[in-house]
Amino acid sequence: MNNAVDGLSVEGVHVWRGERHVLKGLSLELKPHDLLHISGPNGTGKTTLLRVVSGLLRPEQGNVSWLGKPISSVRSEYQCALAYASHEPALKGDLTALENLKFMVGLRRRVAVSELRANLDRTGVAACADLPVRVTGTVTHSSMHGSIGSGGEELRLHTSGGSIHIRAL
Protein backbone atom coordinates (compact mmCIF):
# COMPACT_ATOMS: atom_id res chain seq x y z
CA MET A 1 0.00 0.00 0.00
CA ASN A 2 1.14 3.51 -0.63
CA ASN A 3 -0.56 5.31 2.27
CA ALA A 4 -3.23 6.70 -0.11
CA VAL A 5 -1.96 10.26 0.16
CA ASP A 6 -5.27 11.54 -1.22
CA GLY A 7 -7.53 9.20 0.75
CA LEU A 8 -7.79 6.59 3.47
CA SER A 9 -5.35 3.73 3.93
CA VAL A 10 -5.70 0.74 6.25
CA GLU A 11 -2.56 -1.37 6.41
CA GLY A 12 -2.10 -4.75 8.09
CA VAL A 13 -4.70 -4.16 10.80
CA HIS A 14 -5.05 -6.84 13.47
CA VAL A 15 -7.68 -6.74 16.21
CA TRP A 16 -8.43 -9.36 18.84
CA ARG A 17 -11.61 -9.60 20.88
CA GLY A 18 -10.60 -11.66 23.87
CA GLU A 19 -9.10 -14.83 22.40
CA ARG A 20 -10.69 -14.26 18.97
CA HIS A 21 -8.56 -12.78 16.20
CA VAL A 22 -11.30 -10.71 14.52
CA LEU A 23 -9.31 -8.69 11.95
CA LYS A 24 -6.32 -10.54 10.55
CA GLY A 25 -3.95 -8.28 8.65
CA LEU A 26 -6.70 -6.36 6.89
CA SER A 27 -5.61 -3.77 4.33
CA LEU A 28 -7.57 -1.47 2.03
CA GLU A 29 -7.38 1.90 0.31
CA LEU A 30 -10.14 4.37 -0.41
CA LYS A 31 -9.66 7.35 -2.70
CA PRO A 32 -11.91 10.43 -2.64
CA HIS A 33 -15.47 9.59 -3.73
CA ASP A 34 -14.92 5.85 -3.20
CA LEU A 35 -17.55 4.01 -1.20
CA LEU A 36 -16.98 0.80 0.73
CA HIS A 37 -19.79 -1.68 1.33
CA ILE A 38 -19.07 -4.02 4.23
CA SER A 39 -21.19 -7.15 4.60
CA GLY A 40 -20.90 -10.53 6.22
CA PRO A 41 -22.28 -12.79 8.93
CA ASN A 42 -22.55 -11.67 12.55
CA GLY A 43 -19.29 -11.72 14.45
CA THR A 44 -16.96 -11.37 11.46
CA GLY A 45 -15.58 -7.93 12.40
CA LYS A 46 -17.66 -5.48 10.35
CA THR A 47 -18.38 -3.13 13.25
CA THR A 48 -14.86 -3.62 14.60
CA LEU A 49 -13.44 -2.50 11.25
CA LEU A 50 -15.66 0.59 11.21
CA ARG A 51 -14.64 1.42 14.77
CA VAL A 52 -10.94 1.10 13.83
CA VAL A 53 -11.32 3.18 10.66
CA SER A 54 -13.29 5.87 12.52
CA GLY A 55 -10.64 6.10 15.23
CA LEU A 56 -12.90 4.80 17.99
CA LEU A 57 -10.76 1.67 18.46
CA ARG A 58 -7.00 1.32 18.05
CA PRO A 59 -5.79 -1.82 16.32
CA GLU A 60 -3.32 -4.05 18.14
CA GLN A 61 -1.20 -4.03 14.97
CA GLY A 62 -1.30 -2.06 11.75
CA ASN A 63 -2.03 1.50 10.76
CA VAL A 64 -4.88 3.69 9.59
CA SER A 65 -3.81 6.77 7.63
CA TRP A 66 -5.73 9.67 6.13
CA LEU A 67 -4.18 11.97 3.56
CA GLY A 68 -0.89 10.17 4.16
CA LYS A 69 -0.79 10.76 7.92
CA PRO A 70 -1.73 8.46 10.82
CA ILE A 71 -5.26 9.33 11.96
CA SER A 72 -3.97 9.72 15.52
CA SER A 73 -1.83 12.68 14.39
CA VAL A 74 -4.67 14.45 12.56
CA ARG A 75 -7.55 13.38 14.81
CA SER A 76 -9.49 16.68 14.81
CA GLU A 77 -9.29 17.21 11.05
CA TYR A 78 -10.11 13.56 10.37
CA GLN A 79 -13.10 13.44 12.69
CA CYS A 80 -14.51 16.65 11.19
CA ALA A 81 -14.32 15.12 7.71
CA LEU A 82 -15.64 11.70 8.74
CA ALA A 83 -19.21 10.56 8.16
CA TYR A 84 -19.96 7.42 10.19
CA ALA A 85 -23.26 5.61 9.71
CA SER A 86 -23.93 2.91 12.27
CA HIS A 87 -26.59 0.19 12.46
CA GLU A 88 -29.18 2.47 13.96
CA PRO A 89 -29.77 5.91 12.48
CA ALA A 90 -29.10 8.60 15.09
CA LEU A 91 -32.34 10.46 14.47
CA LYS A 92 -34.35 12.46 16.98
CA GLY A 93 -38.02 11.48 16.79
CA ASP A 94 -39.42 14.87 17.75
CA LEU A 95 -37.45 16.71 15.07
CA THR A 96 -38.49 16.84 11.42
CA ALA A 97 -36.42 15.19 8.73
CA LEU A 98 -35.06 18.61 7.73
CA GLU A 99 -34.20 19.50 11.35
CA ASN A 100 -32.43 16.16 11.86
CA LEU A 101 -30.42 16.65 8.67
CA LYS A 102 -29.54 20.24 9.62
CA PHE A 103 -28.31 19.00 13.01
CA MET A 104 -26.24 16.13 11.51
CA VAL A 105 -24.52 18.33 8.96
CA GLY A 106 -24.39 21.38 11.21
CA LEU A 107 -22.05 19.53 13.57
CA ARG A 108 -19.46 19.59 10.79
CA ARG A 109 -20.08 22.74 8.77
CA ARG A 110 -22.52 25.49 7.87
CA VAL A 111 -25.16 24.38 5.41
CA ALA A 112 -27.94 26.16 3.52
CA VAL A 113 -31.50 24.89 3.87
CA SER A 114 -31.67 24.73 0.06
CA GLU A 115 -28.76 22.24 0.03
CA LEU A 116 -30.48 20.16 2.70
CA ARG A 117 -33.78 20.10 0.80
CA ALA A 118 -31.98 19.19 -2.46
CA ASN A 119 -30.27 16.31 -0.69
CA LEU A 120 -33.54 15.07 0.81
CA ASP A 121 -34.99 15.14 -2.70
CA ARG A 122 -31.98 13.27 -4.13
CA THR A 123 -32.36 10.52 -1.51
CA GLY A 124 -36.11 10.19 -1.98
CA VAL A 125 -37.41 11.64 1.27
CA ALA A 126 -38.26 15.22 0.23
CA ALA A 127 -41.94 14.61 0.99
CA CYS A 128 -40.95 13.94 4.62
CA ALA A 129 -38.84 17.09 5.07
CA ASP A 130 -41.29 18.83 7.39
CA LEU A 131 -42.64 15.76 9.19
CA PRO A 132 -41.40 14.48 12.55
CA VAL A 133 -39.21 11.39 12.33
CA ARG A 134 -41.00 9.70 15.25
CA VAL A 135 -42.18 6.21 14.36
CA THR A 136 -45.41 4.93 15.87
CA GLY A 137 -45.42 1.18 15.35
CA THR A 138 -45.91 -0.17 11.84
CA VAL A 139 -46.88 3.04 10.10
CA THR A 140 -46.64 2.99 6.32
CA HIS A 141 -45.94 5.93 4.01
CA SER A 142 -49.56 6.09 2.84
CA SER A 143 -50.90 6.27 6.40
CA MET A 144 -48.16 8.31 8.05
CA HIS A 145 -50.44 10.80 9.80
CA GLY A 146 -47.59 13.17 10.49
CA SER A 147 -44.53 10.98 10.93
CA ILE A 148 -41.89 9.51 8.65
CA GLY A 149 -42.91 5.96 9.48
CA SER A 150 -40.88 3.43 7.56
CA GLY A 151 -37.43 2.18 8.43
CA GLY A 152 -36.44 2.66 4.79
CA GLU A 153 -37.30 6.34 4.97
CA GLU A 154 -35.32 6.69 8.19
CA LEU A 155 -32.34 4.99 6.55
CA ARG A 156 -32.59 7.26 3.49
CA LEU A 157 -32.65 10.30 5.79
CA HIS A 158 -29.62 9.00 7.68
CA THR A 159 -27.84 8.32 4.37
CA SER A 160 -28.73 11.81 3.20
CA GLY A 161 -26.73 13.26 6.10
CA GLY A 162 -23.74 11.09 5.26
CA SER A 163 -23.85 11.98 1.57
CA ILE A 164 -23.70 15.69 2.37
CA HIS A 165 -20.59 15.06 4.49
CA ILE A 166 -19.03 12.98 1.70
CA ARG A 167 -19.80 15.61 -0.94
CA ALA A 168 -18.04 18.19 1.21
CA LEU A 169 -14.73 16.27 1.28
N, C-alpha and C positions, 0 to 999 in steps of 0.2 A: 504494500500500500504506500501511497505517496503523501499521506497526511492531508489529502483533499484540501489544498490551500483555499479553495473557493467554496468549501462545503463542510460536511461532517464526515469524520473518519473514526471508525471503531476498529481497533487493532488488537487481535489476540486476547479478547476479553474472557476471563474465567471468573465464574461466581459459584460459590457453594452455598447451599441452604442446609445447614447441619451437615450430615454425611453425604448428601446428594450433590453431585457436581452438575449444576443446572445449565450453565453456559460454559461450553468447552472450546476455548480458543476462537470465539466468534469474531469475525471481521466483516466489515462492510463499509462502503463509501456512498455518500449521497451528495450530489451536486445541487446547486440552486434549482428549484422547481421540480426536483425529483420527489416522488412520493414512495413510501415504503408500506406495503401491506403485510402485516404479521398475522399468521394464523397457525393453528395447531391445537392438538388436544390439551385438556387441562393439565397443568403441572409441567409443561415443557419449557417454561422460561420466558413466555411472551411478556408478561408484566415485569418480570425481573429485567429483561432487556430494556424496556421502556424506562424503567426507573434508573438504570445505569446511564442510558443515553441522555436522560433529562437532568442528570446530576443529583438525583435524589438518593442514589446508592453507588458507593464506590466499588469497583471490581477488585477482587483479590489480586488479579494479574491483568495486564493489558492497559490500553489507553483509549480515551475518547478525546478527540480533538475537533475544534471548530475553527475554521479559517486558519488552519495550520498551527493553532496553539492549544495546549491542554485546556479542557473546559474549566478546570480548577483555577487556572490563571486568568481567565476572562469571565468569571462566574456572572457578574452583574450584566455585562453586555449579552452574554449567551442566554441568560434567563429572560431578559427583555425581548429577545428575538424568538424565543421558543414558544411554540403552540403545542400543548400537550392535551390530548383528548383521551380520557380514561373510559372505563367500562360504563360508568354512569355519568350522563351529562350533568354538569354542575349548574343547573338552572334553578332560579328562584320562582316558585309557583305563583307568588302574588304579583310578580312583575310581568309585563307584557313581553312578547317575543322581542320587540324593538328595544325595550328597556334592558332585557337580559343581554342582548347583543352589544348594546352601548356600554354596559358594565364590563363585559368580557374584553372588548377591544380597548375600552378606556383605561384599563389597567396598564396597557402597553404604550398607547399613543392617543393623540387627539384624532377624532374621527367625525366627519360630517354625517348628519342624519341621512342625507341623500345617498351617501356611500353605503350606509347600513341598509337602507331600503332596497337599493340595487342588489346588494348581496343576498338579502332575504328573497328577492325575486329570482335571482340566479339559482338559489338552492331549493326553490319550490315552496317556500312558506310565506310569501308576501301577503297572502290573504289572512295570515295569523299575526301580522305585525302588531296590531293594536289589541290583541286578545291576551288575557293572562295565560301563563303556561300551565297553571295548576291542572292536574289531571284528576278527574272524579270517576274512578272505576274504569269501566270499559266503554268510554265515550268514543264514538266514531266521528269523523270529520263532518258528516252530514247532520249529526245531531249534537254538535259541540255545545251549544247553548252558552257561549262565552268563555270557552277554554280551548287550548290547543288540542288536547285529547290524545292523539295517537303517539305511540312510542316512536314511530317513523318520523313524525313531524318534529318531535323533540330532538331526535338524532340529527335531522337536517338543520335545525336551528343551531345545535351544538357545532356541527360541521361548518356552518356559515361563519361562526366566530373564528374557528381555526383557519378557514380559507382567507379571511381578511388579514390575519397575522401573517400567513404564508405569502400573500401578495405583497405585503409590506417589506419583505426581506430582500 
